[in-house]
């Protein structure tokens, strides 16, 4: 990390990231911290962020979405000192009062009022995602669960379906395996 920009080994800006680690090694916690950083940074730099978070099941993606949303909500309505830190680092980032806030899809207050794209949308890998534009980040978090790992055909199908996300979509792409 240099001056807020992730760099590759040659010192060039890096926008495609991969976290590969064994199960139960805090990958999801790292992803949550990274998502909060990306959302906050984009917002304070004057951009309206849009993030798609995709994992192998709807329930898992909803849990992650809810955790990120609650962090932003608690930062603006702190219960204790620790809750307020996010709003100190990223002032102005707050849930949009005029938007419907759901666990799977929610919005922060936007710079451009006419933008109705959610700030954060969570999906299970089998959900219908076509037609959505998320300009900031696409996160593919453990798309292949333990049951699917045994089938080479299923793994190849999942990889084929999401290959374009990795190469074409958003400012950042994060693959977690």
N, C-alpha and C positions, 0 to 999 in steps of 0.2 A: 504494500500500500504506500503510495507516494502522493502527497498532496490530494488525498481523497480519491485517487484513481488506482484501481487494481492494475498491476503491471505483470506481464509475463516474464519469462526468464531473460528475454532480450531487452526488457525495459519498455516494451510497447504496451499501450492500453489493452486490457483484456476484458472481453465482454461475455465470453462463454466460459462458465466455471463448472467444475465437477468435484463433488465430494464423494469419495469412496472409502468406506470404513465398515467394519463388522456391525452386526445388529447390536442395539443397546449401547452405542458409543457416542451419544448426544448429538447425532447428526441433525435431528429435528430441532433441537434447541439452537444449534448454530444457524440453521436456516431461518428460524424465527427472528433471531437477532439481526441477521443480514437483511431480511425483509423489512424490519422496522427501520434500519439504517437507510435502505434504498428509498422507502416511502418518504421518510423525513428529509433526506437530502434532495430528492427531486422537488419536493414541495417548497423548501426554503430557497431553492434556486429558481423558483418561478414557474415550474412545470407542474402539470396535473398528472400524477402517476397513475398507471394502470397495471395491475399484476394479476396474472392467472396462476393459480396454485393447483397442481394436478397430482393426485396420488392414486394408489390402487383401489381405494374404496371411498365412497361418499362420506362415510362417518369420519374417517381419518382426515380428509381434507377439511371437513367442517370444524373439527377440533382445532386444527392449526389456524384456520381463519378466525375462529372465535378468540383464540389466545392473542393473536396480533391485534384484533379489534379492541379487546378488553384492555390491553396495554395502553393504547391510544386514549381510550375513554377514561381510564384511571389517571392518566397523566394530566388530564384537564379537570378532573374532579378527584384530587388526591385524598386518600385516606391517611396516608403517612408520608414522610419525607421521601422515601424511595419511589413512590408512585409519581412524584413530580419531576423526576430527572429527565424523562423523555421530552416533556414540554420545555424544559430549560435548554436542552440541546437543539431541539427542533421547534422553535416557537411558531405558533399559528396552526400547527397540525392538530386538527380536531375533527371529530365526526360531524358530518354535515347535518345540521338540524332540520333541513327541508327535504331530506331523503329518507326513504325507508331503509332501516338498518336490519339486515338479517344475518344469521350466523354464516351462511354460505356466500353472501354478497353484500357489500357495504361500501359506503363512500365517505371520504373526508371532504371538508369544505373545499370547493374548487376555485381556482383563479378565473376560469372561464365558465360562467354560469350555464351556458347552453350545452355543455358536455354532460350527457346523461349516462356515459359509460361508467360502470362501477369502478371504484378504486381497487377493490380486491374482490376476486371471484374464485371460489373453491369448487373443484370438480373431482369426482371419481373418474378414473381413466375411461370408463365406458359411457360417460355423459356426453351429451351433444354440445359441442363447443364451437362449431362452425359459425362464422359470421361475427364473432366478437373480436374486437381489436384491443389488445393490451400492449401499449406502447413502451412500457418500462421493463417488465420482466415476465418471463415464463419460467415457472419452477416445476420440474418433473421430479417428484420425490418418491422413490421406491415404487415405481410403476409395476414392477413384477413382485408379487407376493410369494411366500414360501410354497404355496400350492402350485403356482404357475412355473416356478423355477425348475420343476422336474420335467416340463414339457418343452422341448426345443421348438416345436411348431408354435406354441403359444408365445414364447419369448420372441421369436422372429416376427410374429404378427404385431405384437406390441411395439417392438423397436421400429418396424416399418411405419406404423401409424403415426409415431411421434418424431420421426427423423426430421421432418420439415420444421417442426417447432424448434428443434435444436439449431438448425442452420439459418432460418429465415426470420423468426419472429422477435420483436422487441429489442430494446437496447441491451438487455442482459438475458442470458439463458443459464439456468442453474440445473444441473442434473445431479441427483442424489441417488447413489446406488449402495 
